[in-house]
Structures are given as C-alpha cells and as structure tokens.
C-alpha cells in the first residue's frame, strides 16, 4: 500500500474542513432566510459549536509537520500555489484562540438576530449593547493578529478580506476619490435636471418581481441546479460553490431595487459557480479576495445591469411581469435614466454608483477608528451623522434605522470588509475596459447571448480562484495592477457625456 504524500494528506484534511464549512454556510443561510425567530438561540449555539470544530480542524497540530514536509516535495505549480494558501490559512487560524472563536460566533449571532427587530424600531440603545460585545471581541482578535503580523489592528482585520492590502495603500486611493467625487456628483446632478424621467410607481406584486428576478438570473447564466433565490432582511450571496444561495428583498411599490439586487448577487453567484471544481475543497480554490468578489457583482450590476443595452434586453420581461403595460415608464431609455439617477441618500445598498464610494469611505473611516481604539461604540451615531453631512449632504441625526444601523456587517464583527466594495467597483471598471478592447460588448448584450463576456470572466478570473495573488490576477487579466483611473473614466463617461 502506497503511503500518501504530505500534500495529499493535507488535501484530504482540508476536504474535511471544507465539508464542515459547507454545513456552516448553509446553516447561516437558513438562519437569515428561513429559520423561525424562536430557533435563534439554539441555532447560535449549534453554529458556535461548529465554528469551534472548524477551528480545531484548521489548527490541528499535525498540519505544521505536513506543511513543512510538503514544502520539500516535488510539487506542480498549481500544488505550490495551493500549499502557499494552505500555509496562510493554517497560520491565520492558529493566531486566534478557540475560546475567542466560540465567543465571537455567539455574540455575532445574538447581535445580528436582534438587529433585525432593533433596526425596524430605530432602537440604537439596545443595538449598541450587543454591538459593544462584538466590538470588544473584534478588538481582541485584531490585537492578537496585529501582534502576529506586525501591523495595525485594522490592517490585521482587513487582511482577512483583502490579502496584502494595507491602510497605507488604501488611504491615497480613497483620498484621490475624495478629490474629484464631490464635483462629479454635483455636475452629474445638474446635467440630469433636464432629463424627463418617470420613476416607476404603483403596485408591483412580489410574486411577479420574483419571477422577473428568476428570468433575469437565467439570462445571466445562473446555474439553478447548483443554487437558488430567496428572501432575507439584507441581500447576500452565501452557501458554497456547489450550492449557492442568493437572497434579495422586495418592496411592492418599487421593483427596481430588488431587480438590481438580484443582478448584483447573481454576479457573486456566477463567480462561485465558476470556481475550479477540482479545487473547491482547498483554500486555493476559493475566491481571491472580497474585492475581487465584489468586482464580479458590480461588473454584473453596474457595468452590465445598468446599461441601456441590458435594460433593453429586459424590457419585454418587465412589461410581461407587470401586466404588459405599454408605457413610457418601461422604455429602455427611461429605465436606464432611473437606474443612473445621481441622488445622495441614506441607504448604501440603494445608492447610485456615483455616490456609493462616499458610503464606503465613511464606513471605512469609522471602523478603522473603532478597531484602532480611537473611538467607542457610543461615538458612532454622532460621527456617522457628521460624515454623512460632510460627504453626502444628508442629515441622519436620530435616524439610526437609515443611518448607522442600516448594515448587517458589523453585527457579526466583519470589520475590514467595507473597503472591498469600492475596490470591487474599481476592479470591475478595469476588467470591463479590457473586455471592451477585446469584443463589442454592446452588440453582445443586444444579441441576448452574453456568453462571450462570461467566458472571458471564467478564463481570466473565475478559474484562477486563488492560484494567483490579487495583483498578479489583475495584471494577467488586464496588463496592469489596480488602476483606479478606469473607475473615474467609467463614471465620467456614463454621467458627464
């Protein structure tokens, strides 16, 4: 009987971790989309137990020797990349003690579940009590990781979502955006004053919206044999590559937000479904970073979904969904103008793509200060209101529901995540610039067969998973590393011309 190599043993072990993570992901989806409210306490305990099991497997003592042995083996280029990601995963897991992992899982579940009701009731005081526990535990994790990685608390957490990215790299990028975004916003608003836009109003049955969403997902190539669409308080993409769960939320007086939410989450889902199947159980087979993940959802939503060509493609389905009304409201031009209105407002997930970066930078600055210990939870509402007024001219004083309580991310301690959204928009613009150099995107969308675009994404992004670093992935796909200029040019082209 042949003894398995160290790499083969590692691969087998990480298959076990993947299976446990699979269960955790589906349990998390069910908790957000299907579980009755009374099941939360028991579910939270079960998921905390599962988190500990995953942590135990991820920090198993024998992994250190196996990694060391494998590093001296003759490995293929793909296996070498895989081993590097296994080593990174092992080191990241070993930094955090098991008791902290359990405590964070419990605190996050409690805070998120209560948030669903507290947000509706604008109850900041009650929410803050739970959030303080989450922040305390996140700071503990950040401190441990910062000491191990010789960096700031915030950078230690951001590295979990954007490997290699630091505040020192990100600050100049965001400072540059701040230098031109306010004027672009004002000029775009002024230019749009002459548009004769008819905003969709009326009654749009949820069942009809759902069917429209499913048909749109089909147009975008979603594999329904390996995924589904449901409803949750906050739209998300979860599950695993072989079983992707996406959610949206519906308002009966407006179909536009839920539809574009579906397009956005389908972008995430196509990335997951396009990852290399043979590597799904290994760290190297996962998404490269959250910024790259967001680049796929934003390429679908902003680059494709809000284009007049794509909305022209959807117009017959929209008319059919809501009674076949032959009205100027449903014309591609009007829908395009609706989806590209520039209007500073409260809600990040409903924001137009021009003002969206302001929402992200606001959160980045607050969570950075929070994790580095410069502010406390009680300071958040006032600081939030100040920055919303400064960046967007919007008053959120006392309006916690549409202010500092609107996002789900902080409830489970996902500090360091928010920069991924604007980085994703920048990557998406850069990818689309390259795609347009290689093919006639407008003609492809008009034809209704978007497969050439998806083939490019699968070849250059999806199938590479984490085989390359973020910089190498982007450079191989576009010929250069991240270049924010493409994002600015995209906005200027769409909103100023």
N, C-alpha and C positions, 0 to 999 in steps of 0.2 A: 504493500500500500504506500503510495507516494505521499510524503509529508507536504502539506500546503505551504507555500511561501509566506513570508511575513506580510506581503502586500495582500495576498489572497485572504489571509486571516483577518486583516484589517477590513477588507471589503465585506466579509461575512458579518463582522461585528457591527459595522455601520449600517448594514441591512436591517439588523435588529433595532438600532436606534431610529432608522427611517420608519419602520413599522409602528413603533411607539409614537413617533411624531405624527404619523398619519392619523392614528386614533385621536391624538390630542387636537389636531386641526379640525377633524370632523365634529368632535365634541364641542369645540369652540364655536364652530358654525351653528350647530344646533342650539347652543346656549343663546346666541344672538338672534337666530331666526325662527326657531320652532319651540324651544323649551317653555313650558308654563312658568309663570313667575315664582310659584311656590317651590320649584325644583332647584332654585339657585344655590341655596346653602349646601345641599348635598352634592350638587354638580361641582361647586367650587372646591369642596374637599376632595372629590374624586380627581379633579384636574390638577390640584396641588400634589396629590399622591403620584399622579402620572408624571408631572414635571420633575419630581424627585427621582423617579425611576429613570427618566431620560437623562437626568444629570448624573446619576450613578453610572449608567452605561457609558456616558460621554467622558467620564473621568476614571474609568476602570484602570487600575494600576498596570495591568499587562500591556496597555496601549503604548506606554512610553518605550518599552523594550521593542515592541513590534515596529514602531515608527523608526526607531534607531536602526533596527535590522534592515528594514525596507530601504532606508536611505543608502545602504551599501549594496543593494541588489541591482541587477541589470533591469532597468525599467524602460518602457517606451516613453515617448514624450508625453503622451496622454496620461500615463500612470504617474509620471513625475509631477505633472500639474495636480493630479488627484492627491498624491501624497502630500504635497505642499498645503492643500486645502484641509486635508485630514489633520495635519500637524497644527495648522492655525485653529481649527475647530477644537482640538484637544486642549491647546493652550488657553483659549478663551474660556472653555468650560471649567478648567482647573483653577482659574483665578477666583471664582465665586464659590463660597461655601454652600453646602447643601441646605442648611437651615435658612439661609437667605433666599434661596430659590423657592423654597416652600412658602416662606412668609410673603414674598412678592406675588406669588400666584394667588394666594388667598386674598391679600389686600387688593390686588388688581381686579379680581372677580367681584368682590364686595363693592368697590368704588364704581366699577362700570355698571353693575346691575342697578345700584341706587341712582346713578346719574340719569338713567332713562326717565325716571319719575321726577327727580330733582330739577332736571333741566326744564321740563314742561312747566314746573311750578315756580321757576325762576328763584330757586332756593339755594343761593350761594352759600349761606351759613352752614347748612347741613352737608353740602357737597365738599366744602373746604375741610371739614373734619376728616372725611375719608381721604381726601387728596393729600392732606398733611402726612398721613401714614405712608402713602405711596411715594411721596417726595422724600421722606426720611429714608426709606428703604432704597430708593434710586440713588440718593446721595451716597449711601453706604456702598452700594455696588460701584458707583462712579469713582469713589475714593480708592477702593481696592484695585480697580482696573487702572486708574491713573498712576498709582504707585508702581504697578507691574509694568506699565508701558511707558513710564516717564513722560507723562503729558498732563494736560489739564483735565479736570473732572469731566467737563463737557465733551472734549475731544475723545475721551475714552469711550463715552457712550455713542457718539456719532460714528466712531469706527465700526460699531456693530452693524450699522446700516450702510455706511459708505466707507468701505475699507480703504485706508490710505488718505482719506480727506481730513483736513485739519481746519480749525478756525482761521489760522494764518493764511491758508489758501482761499478760504471761502469769503472772508471779510472783504478783500479787494474786489471780488466778483460782485458781491452784493452792493458795495459802495458805488461801483460803476453803474449798476442798475438804478440806484437811487439818484444818480446824477442826471439821468435822462428820462426816467419813467414819469415823473410828475408832469413835465411839459408835453410828453407824448399823450398822456391821458387827457390833458386839457385840450390839446389840438384835435384829438380824435373826437372828443365830445362836441366840440364846436363844429367840426365837419359834419357830424351826424345830425345836427339840428335841422338840416334841410331834408332829411330822409322822411318819407311818408310811410312810417311803419305802423302796421296794425298788429298789436300784440294779441295772441290767441286768448280768448276769454270764453267762458261758458262751462258746460258740464262735459267732462271727458271721463267716462266710466273707467274704473280701474281695470276691469276685465279687458276692455279694448286696449288700454295702454299696455297691459301685459302682453297681449297678442302682438301688438306693434313691436314691442321690445324683442320678443322671440324671433319675429321675422327679420328684424334688423341684425340680431346676433347671427342668424343664418347667412345673411348677406356678407357678414364679416368673417364667415368661415368657422364659427364656433362649433366644436365637436360635442353634440348633445349625448353621445354615447359615453362621454367622459366628463360630464358637467351638467349643471342646472342653474336656473334663475329663481331667486326667492326674494322675500321682503325682510328688511331689518331697519332698525332706528337710524343707523348710519350705513350708507352703502359701502360694501367691501368685496374683496375677492379673497377667498380662503380655500381650504381643502388642500389637496395635493395634485400633482401634475396629472395623475390618472383619474382624478375625481375632483374637478374644480368647481367650487361653489361661489357664485356671484350673487350679490343682492342689490336691490335698489329700493327707493321709497316713492310712494305715489301721492300726488295731490290732485283731487278731482277737478279743480278749477284751472289746472295748468299741466299740460302733458310734456312741455318742453324740457323740464329739468329731469324728470325720470327717464326720458328717452336718451338724453345725452349722458346721464349717469350710467345707463346700460352700455352705451358705446364705450365709455371710459373703462368700465370694469371688464368689458369684453377684450379690450387691449391687454389688460393684465392677464386674463384667462388664456388668450392665444399664446402669450409668452410662456406661460406654464405648460400648456399643451404642446408647445413646440420644443421644449427642452429635450435633450437626448435621452430616450427611454432607457438605454443600457446603463446610463449613469445616474438615474433618478435617485437611487438609494445612497449615493455618495455626496459629500459636501460639494465636490467639483461639478456635480450635475444640477446644482441649484442656481437660481438667478444670481447674476454677478453682483448686483447691489440694488438697493431700493431706488436709487437714482435711475439706473438702467430700467428697472421695473416700471417706474413712473414714466420713463421715456416712451414705453410701449403704449401705456394707457393714454398718454397725452398725444402721441402720434395718431392714435385712433380717434380720439375726441377732438383735438384742436386742429391738427393738420388735415385729417380726412373728414371727420364728422361735421365740422362747422363750415366746410367748403360748400360753395353753391352747387358744385357738381354732385356731391354726395347727397345733399338735400333734394336736388332734382330727382335723383335716383329713388329717394324715399317718398316723394310727394304722392304717388299713386297709393302707396300703403297707408300713408297718413290720412288721405281722403277716405279710403275704404274703412279704416278703423273708426273714424268719427262720423260716419254717415254719408260719405261720398259727397260732402258739401263742395260745390264748385264756387269757391270764393277766393278773393284776392288774399285772404288771410293765409291760405295754404300754398300760395305761389312760391316757387323756389327762391325768388328774389326776396320776398317778404320774410320767409323763414330764415334765410341767410342773414338778413338785417336784424331779425330778432335775436339770433344766436351770436351776433357780433356787436350787440349794443354795449357801449362802454359806460358803465354807471357804478361809481363807488358805492358799495353797500355793505351790510353787516356780515353776511354769511360767506365763508370761504368756499365751500363746495359749490355754491351757486354763482360765484364770481366770474366775471368775464376774464379773458386771458390777459388783458392789459393790466387790470388792477390786481390780478391774482398774486403776482410776486410780492406785492405790498403785504398781503395777508401772511405770506410765508415768512418774510423778513421780520415782521412784528413778532411772530411766534418764536422764531429763531433767537431773537434778541432776549425775549423774556425767559425762555427755557435755558438759554445759555447762562443768564444771570442767576437763575434759580438753582441750577446744578453746581455752579461755581460758588454758591453761598453769598452772592451779593444782594439778593432779595429773599423774602419769605413768601409763603403762600398767601398770607393776608395782604401782601402788596400787589398781587396780580391784578385785581379789578381796576385799581386806580391807574396802574401803569398801562394796562390794556386800553383803557379809555383815552389816556394821553396819546398813545401811539396810534390808535385808530383815528383820532382827530388830526394828528400830525401827518399821517401817511395817506388817509383816505377822506378826511374831512367829514367823518361820521361820528355822531355822538352815541356812545354806548353806556353812559353813566346810569347805573342802576338796572340796566338791561343785560343781566347776566346770561339769560337764555340765548340771546343773539350776540352775546359778547364772549366772555372768557369761559363760558360753559358749553359752547357750541360743538367742540370737537371731542371725539372719543379717545384720542391718542394718549393724553396724559393720564387717563383713568387707570391704565394698566402699566404706567411707567415707561411709555415709549418716547423717552426724551432723547433727542438727537435725530429723530425721524424727519421732522418738518423740512429741513433743507433739501431733502430728496425731491420734493415736489418741483421746486424751481430748477434744480439741477436737471430733473427729468424733462422739463419744458425746453431747456437749452439743448440737451442731447437730442430730443425729438426734432427740433428745428434743424440741427446739424445733420441728422440722418435723412430727413426729407430733402434737404438741399442736395445731398449726394444722390438720392433716389431720382430726383428730377433731372439730374445730369445724365442719368443712365436710361431714362424712359419717359414717355409722355404720360404723366400722372393724370392730367385732366381727361385725356382720351380713355385711359384705362378705367377711371371711375365712371365715366359716361357710359362705357360699354356694359357695366354691371358685373364684369368679371375682374375682381380685384386681386386675383391670384398672383400676377407678376410682382405686385408690391409685397404680398405675404411671402413669396418665395425669396425675395431679397432679404426680408427681415429674418426668415428662418435660416438662411445661409450665413448671414453676417452677424446676427445677434442671438437668436434662439438656440441654435445648435451648438454655439460656443459656450453656453452656460457660464461656468466659472473657470473654464480652461485657460483664459487669459485674464490679466489684470484689467481694471476698468480702462486705464489709459491705453493699453495695448489693444483692447477690444475696439475702442472708439477709433484709434488710429488705423487699425487694419480695415475697418469698415469705411472710413471717410477720408483717410490720408492725413489726418491730424488729430491731436488730442482735443479735449474740450475747448471749443472756441465760442464764447458767449455772443460774439458778433452775429452769428447766424440767427440767434433768437431775436436780437434787436431788429435785424433786417426783415425777418418774418413779420414782426409786429408793424413795422413801418410800411411794408408792402401791403398788408391787409387793411390797415386802418388810416393811413395817411395819403394813399393814392386814389 
